[in-house]
C-alpha cells in the first residue's frame, strides 16, 4: 500500500468546514497534482513524512509545542471525517502559513540536519546512504520552503491529508 501525505494550498474564501469537501479537494488525478506541484500549489511527501516532522521538530510527531516549526508537516487543526477509519484532515490558517513560510525561509538546513541526523539515519545500516538521504531531505526542504512561500504570498490556507 502506498502512503502519501498531501499539502494543498486553498484560498480562505474557498474553504468549507466539511470533511466531505476536504476529501473532494484531494480527488484529482496525478497529472493535475503534478501540475499543481510544479506551480508550488501542492506538495506530496511519501511515507517518510514522519521523518520530516523529526527534521523540523527534533522529536517524534505530535510531541512538540504549537510553534511554526511544528506546523510544517503535521501541524494544523484536525477536521475529522465521518468515517473514523480515514485519517483526519489538518488545516493551517493563512496566518499560520505565513509563520511557517517565515520559519522555513530563516531555517538553516545544515543546522536542521545536524540536530536530527542521528535519528534520521538510525533505520539505515550503511553510512554510505547518508549522502543520498541528506540530498533527499535537502531537496524536500527546498520544495516545502517554496510551497509555503508561494502559499503565504497568495494569502492562502493549507489543507493536509494522509492518503493511502
C-alpha contacts under 8 A as a table, 3 or more apart, distances in Angstrom:
res1	aa1	res2	aa2	distance
1	X	164	X	6.73
2	X	47	X	7.65
2	X	164	X	5.73
3	X	46	X	6.08
3	X	47	X	5.38
3	X	162	X	7.03
3	X	163	X	5.80
3	X	164	X	4.59
4	X	44	X	6.34
4	X	45	X	5.68
4	X	46	X	4.63
4	X	47	X	6.07
4	X	162	X	5.83
4	X	163	X	5.19
4	X	164	X	6.43
5	X	44	X	5.54
5	X	45	X	4.98
5	X	46	X	6.18
5	X	47	X	7.45
5	X	49	X	6.65
5	X	160	X	7.11
5	X	161	X	5.75
5	X	162	X	4.35
5	X	163	X	6.04
6	X	42	X	7.13
6	X	43	X	5.83
6	X	44	X	4.53
6	X	45	X	6.47
6	X	160	X	5.44
6	X	161	X	5.32
6	X	162	X	6.30
6	X	163	X	7.28
7	X	42	X	5.52
7	X	43	X	5.11
7	X	44	X	6.29
7	X	158	X	6.41
7	X	159	X	5.83
7	X	160	X	4.42
7	X	161	X	6.77
8	X	41	X	6.19
8	X	42	X	4.42
8	X	43	X	6.60
8	X	158	X	5.39
8	X	159	X	5.25
8	X	160	X	6.23
9	X	41	X	5.30
9	X	42	X	6.07
9	X	151	X	6.04
9	X	156	X	6.03
9	X	157	X	5.76
9	X	158	X	4.61
9	X	159	X	6.56
10	X	14	X	6.78
10	X	15	X	6.88
10	X	156	X	5.43
10	X	157	X	5.25
10	X	158	X	5.86
10	X	159	X	7.06
11	X	14	X	5.43
11	X	15	X	6.81
11	X	154	X	7.92
11	X	155	X	7.13
11	X	156	X	4.51
11	X	157	X	6.01
12	X	15	X	5.30
12	X	93	X	7.76
12	X	94	X	7.20
12	X	155	X	7.89
12	X	156	X	5.81
12	X	157	X	5.79
16	X	21	X	6.51
16	X	22	X	7.62
17	X	21	X	7.66
17	X	79	X	7.86
18	X	21	X	5.18
18	X	22	X	6.32
18	X	79	X	7.69
19	X	22	X	4.92
19	X	23	X	6.06
19	X	79	X	6.29
19	X	80	X	6.34
19	X	81	X	4.92
19	X	82	X	7.51
19	X	89	X	7.36
20	X	23	X	5.08
20	X	24	X	6.36
20	X	81	X	7.04
21	X	24	X	5.20
21	X	25	X	6.36
22	X	25	X	5.00
22	X	26	X	7.02
22	X	89	X	7.29
22	X	159	X	7.67
23	X	26	X	5.53
23	X	27	X	6.87
24	X	27	X	5.21
25	X	28	X	7.41
28	X	32	X	6.17
28	X	33	X	6.57
29	X	32	X	5.54
29	X	33	X	6.43
30	X	33	X	4.87
30	X	34	X	5.96
31	X	34	X	5.15
31	X	35	X	6.23
32	X	35	X	5.10
32	X	36	X	6.34
33	X	36	X	5.14
33	X	37	X	6.16
33	X	42	X	7.04
34	X	37	X	4.94
34	X	38	X	6.22
35	X	38	X	5.13
35	X	39	X	6.58
36	X	39	X	5.08
36	X	40	X	6.17
36	X	41	X	4.99
36	X	42	X	5.42
37	X	40	X	4.91
37	X	41	X	5.70
37	X	42	X	4.75
37	X	43	X	5.60
37	X	44	X	7.90
38	X	41	X	7.62
39	X	42	X	7.78
40	X	43	X	7.07
40	X	143	X	7.87
40	X	146	X	6.46
40	X	147	X	4.60
40	X	150	X	6.43
40	X	151	X	7.67
41	X	147	X	6.34
41	X	150	X	7.47
41	X	151	X	6.86
42	X	147	X	6.92
43	X	143	X	7.63
43	X	144	X	7.11
43	X	147	X	6.94
45	X	48	X	6.88
45	X	49	X	5.56
46	X	49	X	6.01
47	X	50	X	7.43
48	X	51	X	5.26
48	X	52	X	6.69
49	X	52	X	5.18
49	X	53	X	6.60
49	X	73	X	7.22
50	X	53	X	5.03
50	X	54	X	6.47
50	X	60	X	7.81
50	X	61	X	6.66
50	X	73	X	7.99
51	X	54	X	4.85
51	X	55	X	6.26
51	X	120	X	6.67
52	X	55	X	4.83
52	X	56	X	6.43
52	X	73	X	7.00
52	X	137	X	7.60
53	X	56	X	5.37
53	X	57	X	5.88
53	X	58	X	7.60
53	X	59	X	7.87
53	X	60	X	7.21
53	X	61	X	6.07
53	X	70	X	7.30
53	X	72	X	7.46
53	X	73	X	5.72
53	X	74	X	6.78
54	X	57	X	5.15
54	X	58	X	4.75
54	X	59	X	5.43
54	X	60	X	5.79
54	X	61	X	6.87
54	X	116	X	6.80
54	X	120	X	7.72
55	X	58	X	5.70
55	X	112	X	6.10
55	X	113	X	6.69
55	X	115	X	7.86
55	X	116	X	5.46
55	X	120	X	7.70
56	X	69	X	5.76
56	X	70	X	6.93
56	X	72	X	7.53
56	X	112	X	6.62
57	X	60	X	7.56
57	X	61	X	7.91
57	X	64	X	6.71
57	X	69	X	6.22
57	X	70	X	5.94
58	X	115	X	7.01
58	X	116	X	5.85
59	X	63	X	6.65
59	X	64	X	6.89
60	X	63	X	5.99
60	X	64	X	7.86
61	X	64	X	7.29
61	X	74	X	7.15
62	X	74	X	7.53
64	X	70	X	6.58
65	X	70	X	7.18
66	X	70	X	6.06
66	X	71	X	7.35
66	X	75	X	7.76
67	X	70	X	5.47
67	X	71	X	6.73
68	X	71	X	5.14
68	X	72	X	6.79
68	X	96	X	7.12
68	X	99	X	5.74
68	X	100	X	4.81
68	X	103	X	6.39
69	X	72	X	5.64
69	X	100	X	6.55
69	X	103	X	6.66
69	X	104	X	7.85
70	X	73	X	6.98
70	X	74	X	6.88
70	X	75	X	5.60
71	X	74	X	5.89
71	X	75	X	3.67
71	X	76	X	6.18
71	X	92	X	7.70
71	X	96	X	7.77
71	X	100	X	6.65
72	X	75	X	6.36
72	X	100	X	6.20
74	X	90	X	7.52
75	X	90	X	6.92
75	X	91	X	7.92
75	X	92	X	7.36
76	X	90	X	4.85
76	X	91	X	4.75
76	X	92	X	4.82
77	X	90	X	5.24
77	X	91	X	5.00
77	X	92	X	6.60
78	X	88	X	5.79
78	X	89	X	5.51
78	X	90	X	4.54
78	X	91	X	6.41
79	X	88	X	5.46
79	X	89	X	5.03
79	X	90	X	6.15
79	X	91	X	7.38
80	X	84	X	7.56
80	X	87	X	7.37
80	X	88	X	4.55
80	X	89	X	6.42
81	X	84	X	6.51
81	X	86	X	6.67
81	X	87	X	7.56
81	X	88	X	6.18
81	X	89	X	7.78
83	X	86	X	5.71
84	X	87	X	7.30
87	X	161	X	7.31
87	X	162	X	6.45
88	X	161	X	6.94
88	X	162	X	7.96
89	X	159	X	6.76
89	X	160	X	5.61
89	X	161	X	4.93
89	X	162	X	7.65
90	X	159	X	5.67
90	X	160	X	4.94
90	X	161	X	6.49
91	X	157	X	7.34
91	X	158	X	5.83
91	X	159	X	4.69
91	X	160	X	6.43
92	X	95	X	7.95
92	X	96	X	5.77
92	X	97	X	6.27
92	X	157	X	5.65
92	X	158	X	5.09
92	X	159	X	6.48
93	X	96	X	5.15
93	X	97	X	6.23
93	X	156	X	7.59
93	X	157	X	4.77
93	X	158	X	6.75
94	X	97	X	4.98
94	X	98	X	6.27
94	X	152	X	6.78
94	X	155	X	5.64
94	X	156	X	5.06
94	X	157	X	4.30
94	X	158	X	7.41
95	X	98	X	5.15
95	X	99	X	6.46
95	X	155	X	8.00
95	X	157	X	7.91
96	X	99	X	5.05
96	X	100	X	6.21
96	X	157	X	7.99
97	X	100	X	5.04
97	X	101	X	6.05
97	X	148	X	6.47
97	X	151	X	7.20
97	X	152	X	5.78
97	X	156	X	7.53
97	X	157	X	6.39
97	X	158	X	7.04
98	X	101	X	5.09
98	X	102	X	6.25
98	X	148	X	7.53
98	X	149	X	7.61
98	X	152	X	4.90
98	X	155	X	7.79
99	X	102	X	5.17
99	X	103	X	6.18
100	X	103	X	4.99
100	X	104	X	6.12
100	X	148	X	6.89
101	X	104	X	5.21
101	X	105	X	6.07
101	X	145	X	6.49
101	X	148	X	4.94
101	X	149	X	5.07
101	X	152	X	6.60
102	X	105	X	5.13
102	X	106	X	6.25
102	X	149	X	7.78
103	X	106	X	5.29
103	X	107	X	5.96
104	X	107	X	4.96
104	X	145	X	5.54
105	X	145	X	6.47
105	X	149	X	7.90
107	X	111	X	7.93
107	X	112	X	7.56
108	X	111	X	5.38
108	X	112	X	6.39
109	X	112	X	4.94
109	X	113	X	5.99
109	X	138	X	6.83
109	X	141	X	7.51
110	X	113	X	5.11
110	X	114	X	6.01
111	X	114	X	5.03
111	X	115	X	6.26
112	X	115	X	5.41
112	X	116	X	6.28
113	X	116	X	5.23
113	X	117	X	5.25
113	X	134	X	7.59
114	X	117	X	5.31
115	X	118	X	7.68
116	X	119	X	5.58
116	X	120	X	6.01
117	X	120	X	5.11
117	X	121	X	5.99
118	X	121	X	5.35
118	X	122	X	6.11
119	X	122	X	5.25
120	X	123	X	7.17
121	X	124	X	5.47
121	X	125	X	8.00
121	X	130	X	7.05
122	X	125	X	7.45
124	X	127	X	7.65
124	X	129	X	7.44
126	X	129	X	5.73
126	X	130	X	7.85
127	X	130	X	5.60
128	X	131	X	6.62
128	X	132	X	7.98
129	X	132	X	5.43
129	X	133	X	6.09
130	X	133	X	5.07
130	X	134	X	5.80
131	X	134	X	5.20
131	X	135	X	6.13
132	X	135	X	5.10
132	X	136	X	6.31
133	X	136	X	5.05
133	X	137	X	6.31
134	X	137	X	5.15
134	X	138	X	6.04
135	X	138	X	5.03
135	X	139	X	6.06
136	X	139	X	5.26
136	X	140	X	6.18
137	X	140	X	5.13
137	X	141	X	5.98
138	X	141	X	5.01
138	X	142	X	6.29
139	X	142	X	5.14
139	X	143	X	6.26
140	X	143	X	4.90
140	X	144	X	6.03
141	X	144	X	5.16
141	X	145	X	6.04
142	X	145	X	5.05
142	X	146	X	6.18
143	X	146	X	5.16
143	X	147	X	6.08
144	X	147	X	4.97
144	X	148	X	6.09
145	X	148	X	5.38
145	X	149	X	5.99
146	X	149	X	5.09
146	X	150	X	6.05
147	X	150	X	5.37
147	X	151	X	6.07
148	X	151	X	4.97
148	X	152	X	5.91
149	X	152	X	5.17
149	X	153	X	6.08
150	X	153	X	5.01
150	X	154	X	6.38
151	X	154	X	5.26
151	X	155	X	6.23
151	X	156	X	5.34
151	X	157	X	7.24
151	X	158	X	7.86
152	X	155	X	4.85
152	X	156	X	6.02
152	X	157	X	7.95
153	X	156	X	7.77
